[in-house]
Amino acid sequence: MMNQCSAPWYELNLSAPQDRVSACCYYSGAFDQWSDPVETVEHLWNSPNMQRIRKIQASPPDNLTASGCQGCKFYENAVTESRSTYFDFNIQPANLSDAQRNNWHLAKQEFEQKKTVLSSTPLRIYANFGFFCNLTCNFCLQVPQRNRLKKEIIKSDDLFRWKPALAAALTFDVIGGEPFAQPEALKFIRQFCNDDDLSAVQLNLYTNGTLHHKHLAHLQNKQKLCFSISLDGVYDSHEKIRIGSQWKVIENNISQLLKIKQQHRPEWLVTTNSTLLLDNVKSLPDYAKWHVDNNIQTWFYDFINTAGNQDTYFSQNIISNPNLLSDIEYWEHYFTEAIDIFRKAHHVYAAETLEHGYQRIIRSLQEQESERKWIRSTRQRPPIQLISAQSQDEVREVLIPEDKNLITRFTFDRAAGLFHEMNEADAVLSDWVNLGDETKGKVAILLKAFWTRSPNPLDRCAHISVLDQNDQVIRGRRDHSKTDEGTELIMTAPLDQNLEAIRVSLTPTGEGKSYLPVRFSVELV
């Protein structure tokens, strides 16, 4: 059970590409917009929406029901024995300026009093300057949106109008996209590093580690500096997951930071993080050894399913889809060996978050045991075929573009067809199939699809789903398997006896090309 969360008394979270101002990046309720011109920090900090979040947290857990705090991904992923809350007001930070110390004392008092209108200013300001990035990671929720939102950025000058609030903050966090690939983020970082009035404020930089080496001259001017580098693997697994990155470059760039830290800037912090993916399970022990050998702290987390990255979510997220691990012999060993390496080296939070992910997988597998038995039984039942397209010509006959404007972004020019680019509104659909008495004696819907393998790693599989008569997705277990020939999907969903009609929907993924399956079918079993 989540205790009172300190986030709305601690953090102001800004995201220009999402047009969003809130108390954290996990909150899913109503939020303010990032306006142009930008409001004062005091206005944003005490907006009606921010006050509402504080009211929700002033009396948990009852008020969490159907609120934007329900099912919080931070408390699901990051809370462990050594970290029990978002920000701990019981521990006074060290080495504060007078402005920071006074602001912290006031914020602590207002948090304890559960005030909703605050006289303090944010202790943490977290700014997403934009979604532009020089890498294309398949699991990244920003990738499908970044072409559409590439002009939505935070401007450095707007933030420096908040100078008194910046100086009273404990930390300022810069994230993207990739901050070192964005001119406005770079402008802000350079000015922040060279501003003596902000010397007491820790600058946290979230980066993929490919570009920061070009800016070390400016960065070395800053004493209180933290690099949080997204790795998601070491050696070959890193390059497989973070498309466009080169491990040798990353390792060399991190080595430069460690050298500067050792020789000139002992206050610097260099940390990393990693998602838990099917593609990095076998490299977990190597990942642990590398971090221990270099004395770098890391942590692990889950990633969510969003429009445009469903193909990666259902084929890589091993916490939500633990059945994926059946293809890895002795997969548990890779987890336990890595956890043991971290624990023996006293890398506590790394061990805890990896153990936390491992235990979530174990629980998911246990919960799915009865489901697995049911699925095996359904696949032995005689089917009734509802929709079938077993060749390129049949796929063309079955699917209809939903919007005539889609023709410029979708063609049947390879195998079954492809979306040329991401547009979240795009879809190709089959005709409706009315079920009538077809459901009698049947217990499940079976969706099967197969995509041929593309030689380009940036090409992705379009997302296929079955919709009910209300155009709602019918959800079930999705089993993906990859071979040298391509990718196969089998989805099994319990049959709702109130189901009247179905149709197949295919939508784009990623930001570039995403291919339709060369064959697919929907059956009742």
C-alpha positions in Angstrom: 0.0 0.0 0.0 1.3 3.4 -1.0 1.9 5.8 1.9 1.5 9.6 1.5 3.7 10.4 -1.6 5.9 13.5 -1.2 6.1 14.2 -5.0 3.6 17.1 -5.1 5.4 18.9 -2.3 8.8 18.2 -3.9 8.8 18.2 -7.7 7.6 20.3 -10.6 7.6 18.1 -13.7 7.7 19.9 -17.1 7.4 18.3 -20.6 7.1 20.5 -23.6 6.5 17.7 -26.2 3.7 16.3 -24.1 2.4 19.8 -23.3 2.3 18.8 -19.7 3.1 20.2 -16.2 2.6 18.0 -13.2 4.1 16.7 -10.0 5.9 13.7 -11.6 6.1 11.8 -14.9 4.0 8.9 -13.4 0.8 10.9 -12.7 -2.0 10.0 -15.1 -4.7 12.5 -14.0 -5.5 16.0 -15.1 -2.5 18.3 -15.6 -1.6 21.8 -16.7 -0.3 22.7 -20.1 3.1 24.0 -20.9 2.1 27.4 -22.2 3.7 30.0 -24.5 4.5 32.4 -23.0 5.5 30.4 -19.9 3.7 31.1 -16.6 5.6 32.0 -13.5 6.9 29.1 -11.4 4.6 30.2 -8.5 1.5 30.0 -10.8 2.4 26.5 -12.0 3.4 25.3 -8.6 0.0 26.2 -7.0 -2.3 25.6 -10.0 -5.7 23.9 -9.3 -4.3 20.7 -10.8 -1.3 20.7 -8.5 -3.5 21.4 -5.5 -5.7 18.5 -6.5 -2.7 16.1 -6.5 -1.8 17.3 -3.0 -5.3 16.7 -1.8 -5.2 13.2 -3.2 -2.0 12.5 -1.3 -3.1 14.3 1.9 -5.5 11.4 2.7 -4.3 8.2 1.0 -5.2 5.4 0.3 -9.0 5.9 -0.1 -8.7 8.9 -2.4 -6.4 7.0 -4.8 -9.3 5.1 -6.3 -9.8 6.2 -9.9 -7.2 9.0 -9.3 -4.1 9.8 -11.4 -2.0 8.2 -8.6 -3.7 4.8 -8.8 -1.3 2.0 -10.0 1.7 4.3 -9.8 4.6 2.9 -11.9 7.2 4.5 -9.5 5.9 2.5 -6.5 5.5 -0.6 -8.7 9.1 -0.4 -10.0 11.4 1.7 -7.8 10.3 1.2 -4.1 12.5 -1.3 -2.3 13.8 -1.9 1.2 16.4 0.8 0.9 14.1 3.3 -0.9 10.6 3.5 0.6 9.3 6.8 -0.8 9.6 9.2 -3.7 11.5 11.8 -1.6 12.4 11.5 2.1 11.7 14.7 4.0 13.2 13.1 7.1 16.7 13.4 5.8 18.1 16.9 5.4 20.4 17.2 2.3 23.9 18.3 3.0 25.9 21.2 1.6 22.9 23.5 1.0 23.0 27.3 0.3 20.9 29.5 2.6 18.2 29.8 -0.1 18.0 26.0 -0.5 18.1 25.3 3.3 15.2 27.8 3.9 13.2 26.3 1.0 13.7 22.8 2.2 12.6 23.6 5.8 9.5 25.3 4.5 8.7 22.5 2.1 9.1 19.9 4.8 6.8 21.9 7.1 4.2 22.2 4.4 4.4 18.5 3.5 3.9 17.5 7.2 1.0 19.9 7.5 -0.5 18.6 4.3 -0.9 22.0 2.8 -2.2 22.3 -0.7 -1.3 25.9 -1.4 2.5 26.3 -0.9 4.8 29.1 0.0 7.8 27.0 -0.8 9.0 26.5 -4.4 9.9 23.2 -6.0 12.9 21.3 -4.5 13.2 19.4 -7.8 12.5 20.8 -11.3 12.4 18.1 -13.9 12.4 19.4 -17.5 11.8 17.3 -20.7 13.2 19.7 -23.3 12.0 17.7 -26.3 11.7 14.2 -27.8 14.5 14.5 -30.4 17.1 11.8 -30.0 20.0 10.5 -32.1 19.1 6.8 -31.3 16.0 4.8 -32.1 15.3 2.3 -29.3 12.3 0.1 -30.1 10.9 0.1 -26.6 11.0 3.9 -26.2 7.5 5.3 -25.9 8.8 8.6 -27.4 9.8 7.2 -30.8 6.3 6.9 -32.3 5.5 10.5 -31.3 8.8 12.3 -31.9 8.3 13.3 -35.6 4.9 14.8 -34.8 6.2 16.6 -31.7 9.7 17.5 -32.9 8.9 21.3 -32.7 7.6 21.1 -29.1 10.6 22.2 -27.0 11.4 24.0 -23.8 13.4 27.2 -24.3 16.3 27.9 -22.1 15.6 31.6 -21.7 12.1 30.8 -20.3 13.5 28.7 -17.5 16.1 31.3 -16.6 13.3 33.7 -15.9 12.7 31.5 -12.8 16.2 32.3 -11.5 15.2 32.7 -7.8 13.3 29.4 -7.9 16.2 27.7 -9.7 18.6 28.8 -7.0 16.3 27.5 -4.2 15.9 24.1 -5.8 18.0 21.1 -4.6 18.2 19.6 -8.1 17.4 20.5 -11.7 16.9 17.5 -14.0 17.4 17.8 -17.8 16.0 15.0 -20.0 14.8 14.4 -23.5 15.0 12.7 -26.0 18.7 13.2 -25.9 19.6 16.6 -24.2 23.1 16.7 -25.8 21.4 16.5 -29.3 19.1 19.4 -28.6 20.3 23.0 -29.0 18.0 24.5 -26.3 18.9 21.8 -23.8 22.6 22.4 -24.5 22.2 26.1 -24.2 20.5 25.6 -20.8 23.2 23.1 -19.6 26.1 25.4 -20.5 24.5 28.5 -18.9 23.6 26.5 -15.8 27.2 25.1 -15.5 28.7 28.5 -15.7 26.3 30.4 -13.4 27.8 30.9 -9.9 24.4 31.7 -8.5 23.4 28.1 -9.2 26.6 26.4 -8.0 24.8 24.8 -5.0 22.1 23.2 -7.2 22.8 19.7 -8.5 22.3 19.4 -12.2 21.1 15.9 -13.2 21.6 15.0 -16.9 19.7 12.0 -18.4 21.6 10.9 -21.5 22.3 7.9 -23.7 26.0 8.4 -23.3 26.8 9.0 -27.0 27.4 12.7 -27.1 28.4 14.2 -23.8 32.1 13.8 -24.5 31.9 16.7 -26.9 30.9 19.1 -24.1 33.2 18.3 -21.3 34.9 21.7 -21.3 31.6 23.3 -20.1 30.6 20.4 -17.9 33.8 20.5 -15.9 32.8 24.0 -14.7 30.0 22.4 -12.6 30.9 20.8 -9.3 27.5 19.3 -8.4 26.8 17.2 -11.5 25.2 13.8 -12.0 25.1 11.8 -15.2 22.3 9.2 -15.5 23.1 7.1 -18.5 20.6 4.7 -20.1 22.5 1.5 -21.0 20.0 -1.4 -21.2 22.8 -3.8 -21.7 26.6 -4.1 -22.2 28.6 -5.3 -25.2 26.5 -6.8 -28.0 23.2 -6.7 -26.1 23.6 -2.9 -25.7 23.9 -2.4 -29.5 21.0 -4.8 -30.2 18.6 -2.9 -28.0 19.8 0.7 -28.4 19.8 0.9 -32.2 22.4 3.3 -33.5 24.7 3.1 -30.4 28.1 1.6 -30.3 29.3 0.0 -27.1 33.0 0.9 -27.5 32.0 4.6 -27.9 29.7 4.4 -24.8 32.3 2.7 -22.7 35.0 5.2 -23.7 32.7 8.1 -23.0 31.9 6.8 -19.5 35.6 6.1 -18.8 36.3 9.8 -19.6 33.7 10.8 -17.0 35.2 8.5 -14.4 38.7 9.8 -15.0 37.5 13.4 -14.5 35.7 12.4 -11.4 38.8 10.7 -10.0 41.2 13.5 -10.9 39.2 16.7 -10.7 35.6 16.4 -9.7 35.1 13.9 -6.9 31.6 15.3 -6.3 30.4 14.1 -9.7 28.0 11.1 -9.8 28.0 8.7 -12.7 25.1 6.2 -12.7 23.2 4.1 -15.2 19.8 2.4 -15.6 18.3 -0.5 -17.6 15.0 -1.8 -18.7 14.3 -5.5 -18.2 13.9 -6.9 -21.7 13.9 -10.3 -23.3 17.0 -9.3 -25.3 19.1 -8.5 -22.2 18.3 -11.4 -19.9 21.4 -13.5 -21.0 23.7 -10.6 -20.5 22.6 -9.7 -17.0 25.6 -11.3 -15.3 28.0 -9.4 -17.7 26.0 -6.2 -17.0 26.5 -6.8 -13.2 30.2 -7.5 -13.5 30.8 -4.5 -15.7 29.2 -2.2 -13.1 31.0 -3.7 -10.2 34.3 -3.6 -12.0 33.8 0.1 -12.7 32.2 0.9 -9.4 29.1 2.4 -11.1 25.6 2.2 -9.5 22.7 1.2 -11.6 19.0 0.2 -11.3 16.4 -1.7 -13.3 12.8 -0.9 -14.3 9.8 -2.0 -16.4 8.6 -0.2 -19.5 5.0 0.5 -20.4 2.7 -0.3 -23.4 1.8 2.8 -25.5 0.4 3.4 -28.9 3.1 2.7 -31.5 5.4 0.5 -29.4 3.0 -2.5 -28.9 5.2 -4.7 -31.1 8.1 -4.3 -28.7 6.0 -4.4 -25.5 4.4 -7.8 -26.4 7.7 -9.3 -27.7 10.2 -7.9 -25.1 8.5 -7.0 -21.8 9.2 -10.1 -19.7 7.4 -8.8 -16.6 4.0 -8.4 -18.3 4.7 -11.2 -20.7 6.8 -13.7 -18.8 5.8 -16.5 -21.2 8.5 -15.0 -23.5 11.2 -16.5 -21.2 10.2 -20.1 -22.2 12.7 -19.8 -25.1 15.6 -19.2 -22.7 16.9 -22.3 -21.0 17.6 -21.7 -17.3 16.6 -18.1 -17.5 16.4 -17.9 -13.7 20.1 -18.5 -13.5 20.9 -15.2 -15.3 18.9 -13.2 -12.8 20.2 -15.0 -9.7 23.8 -14.8 -10.8 23.5 -11.0 -11.5 21.7 -10.4 -8.2 24.4 -12.3 -6.3 27.2 -10.2 -8.1 25.5 -7.0 -7.1 24.9 -8.1 -3.5 28.4 -9.3 -2.9 29.7 -5.9 -4.1 27.2 -4.0 -1.9 25.5 -2.5 -4.9 22.3 -2.6 -2.9 19.8 -0.7 -5.1 20.8 -2.6 -8.2 20.4 -5.9 -6.4 17.0 -4.8 -5.0 15.5 -3.5 -8.2 16.7 -6.6 -10.2 15.3 -8.9 -7.4 12.1 -6.9 -7.5 11.7 -7.4 -11.2 12.6 -11.1 -10.9 10.0 -11.7 -8.2 7.4 -9.9 -10.3 8.1 -12.3 -13.1 7.8 -15.3 -10.8 4.5 -14.0 -9.5 3.2 -13.4 -13.1 4.2 -17.0 -14.1 2.4 -18.4 -11.1 -0.7 -16.4 -11.8 -0.6 -17.5 -15.4 -0.3 -21.2 -14.7 -4.0 -21.9 -14.9 -4.2 -19.7 -17.9 -1.5 -21.7 -19.7 -3.4 -25.0 -19.1 -6.6 -23.4 -20.4 -4.8 -22.1 -23.5 -3.3 -25.5 -24.3 -6.7 -27.0 -24.1 -8.3 -24.4 -26.4 -5.7 -24.9 -29.1 -6.7 -28.6 -29.3 -10.4 -27.7 -30.1 -11.8 -27.7 -33.6 -11.9 -24.1 -34.9 -14.5 -22.0 -36.7 -12.7 -19.6 -39.1 -14.0 -16.1 -39.0 -11.3 -14.1 -41.0 -8.5 -15.5 -43.0 -5.8 -14.0 -45.3 -3.2 -16.6 -46.2 -1.5 -14.9 -49.1 -0.5 -11.4 -50.3 -3.5 -11.2 -52.6 -5.9 -12.3 -49.8 -4.4 -9.7 -47.4 -5.1 -7.0 -49.9 -8.7 -8.2 -50.3 -9.4 -8.4 -46.6 -8.0 -5.1 -45.4 -9.4 -1.6 -46.1 -7.7 1.7 -45.2 -9.9 3.5 -42.7 -9.1 6.9 -44.1 -8.6 7.9 -47.8 -5.8 10.2 -46.7 -3.9 7.2 -45.4 -3.1 6.1 -49.0 -0.1 8.5 -49.0 1.3 6.7 -45.9 0.3 3.1 -46.6 0.9 0.9 -49.6 0.9 -2.8 -50.6 4.3 -2.8 -52.1 6.2 -5.5 -50.1 4.7 -8.8 -49.2 1.3 -7.8 -47.7 1.9 -4.1 -47.2 3.4 -1.4 -45.0 2.9 1.9 -43.2 5.6 4.2 -44.4 5.6 6.4 -41.3 3.9 6.8 -38.0 0.6 8.5 -37.7 -1.3 7.5 -34.5 -4.7 7.9 -36.3 -3.9 5.5 -39.1 -5.4 2.0 -39.3 -6.3 -0.6 -41.9 -9.3 -2.7 -41.1 -11.2 -5.8 -42.2 -14.9 -5.8 -42.8 -17.1 -6.7 -39.8 -17.9 -10.3 -39.2 -21.2 -10.8 -37.3 -21.1 -13.8 -35.0 -24.7 -14.8 -34.5 -24.9 -18.4 -33.3 -21.2 -19.1 -34.1 -20.2 -18.6 -30.5 -22.2 -21.5 -29.1 -19.9 -24.1 -27.6 -16.9 -22.0 -28.2 -14.7 -20.6 -25.4 -11.9 -18.5 -27.0 -10.8 -16.3 -29.9 -7.6 -17.3 -31.6 -5.6 -14.7 -33.6 -2.7 -15.9 -35.6 -0.3 -13.8 -37.7 3.1 -14.1 -39.3 5.6 -11.4 -40.5 8.5 -12.2 -42.7 11.9 -11.1 -41.4 13.1 -7.7 -42.6 16.9 -7.1 -43.2 16.6 -3.6 -41.8 16.5 -3.5 -37.9 14.6 -0.2 -38.0 11.7 -1.9 -39.8 9.0 -3.0 -37.4 5.9 -5.2 -37.3 2.6 -3.3 -37.5 0.4 -4.0 -34.5 -2.5 -6.4 -35.1 -5.5 -6.6 -32.8 -9.1 -7.9 -32.9 -11.9 -5.3 -32.1 -15.4 -6.0 -30.7 -18.6 -4.4 -32.0 -17.8 -1.3 -29.9 -14.3 -1.0 -31.5 -12.7 -1.9 -28.3 -9.6 -4.2 -28.3 -10.2 -7.7 -27.3 -7.4 -8.5 -24.9 -5.7 -11.8 -24.4 -2.4 -13.5 -24.0 0.0 -12.8 -26.9 2.7 -15.4 -27.6 5.5 -14.2 -29.9 8.1 -16.4 -31.4 11.0 -15.4 -33.7 12.8 -17.6 -36.2 15.2 -16.9 -39.1 12.1 -16.7 -41.3 10.2 -14.1 -39.3 7.9 -13.5 -36.3 4.8 -15.5 -35.4 2.0 -14.3 -33.1 -0.7 -16.4 -31.5 -3.2 -14.5 -29.3 -5.7 -16.4 -27.2 -8.5 -14.4 -25.5 -11.5 -15.7 -23.5 -14.7 -15.5 -25.5 -17.2 -13.0 -24.1 -20.7 -14.5 -24.7 -22.0 -11.0 -25.4 -19.7 -10.6 -28.3 -21.7 -9.7 -31.4 -19.2 -8.8 -34.1 -15.4 -8.6 -34.7 -13.0 -7.1 -37.1 -9.2 -7.0 -37.4 -7.3 -3.8 -37.0 -3.7 -3.1 -38.0 -1.9 0.1 -36.9 1.7 1.5 -37.4 4.5 1.2 -34.9 7.8 3.0 -34.4 8.4 6.1 -36.5 9.4 4.7 -39.9 8.3 1.6 -41.8 6.1 -1.0 -40.1 5.0 -4.0 -42.1 1.8 -5.9 -42.1 1.8 -9.7 -41.6 2.0 -11.8 -44.8 -0.8 -13.9 -43.4 -3.3 -13.8 -40.5 -6.5 -15.5 -39.3 -9.1 -15.2 -36.6 -10.8 -18.3 -35.3 -13.3 -19.3 -32.6 -12.3 -22.4 -30.6 
